[in-house]
Amino acid sequence: MKTSLIIDDKVFQEAKKEASQTGKTVSEVISIWARVGREEWMKQKREKAKEFVPVNLGAPQLDLSNRKNWMEELENDRD
């Protein structure tokens, strides 16, 4: 895909240097860097999502084992 981007000057210079050292084009180098960066970003997002810590909210206020009773309690709570 062909597109235009505004890239930090230092990143572009480093990409040009990498391209000349590896025989790749600047576009190929930046595409590789973007792909690797995205994979790392997604990995960090997945790891962050795993950091869920449950919070103790205390003893239950309703006995959920009997639906009829807790539905009645909820109805009475509106009053």
C-alpha positions, 0 to 999 in steps of 0.5 A: 500500500502506498501512503504518506506519513510524517516520520520523526527525522531521527527515525527516518535517518536511522531507517536510511542507515539500516536500509543501506546496511541491509540492502532493503529499501527505507519503506521495507525497513520502516514496515518491518519496524512498524510490524515488530512495534505493533506486535510488541504493543499488542503483547503488552496490551495482552499482558496488561489485561491479565493484571486484573486484580479482584476486589473483595466487596464484602459479604453478599447482600442477597442470597442468590440461591433462590431467584424468587426471594432475591427478585422480591427483595429487589422489588421491595428495595425500590420502596 
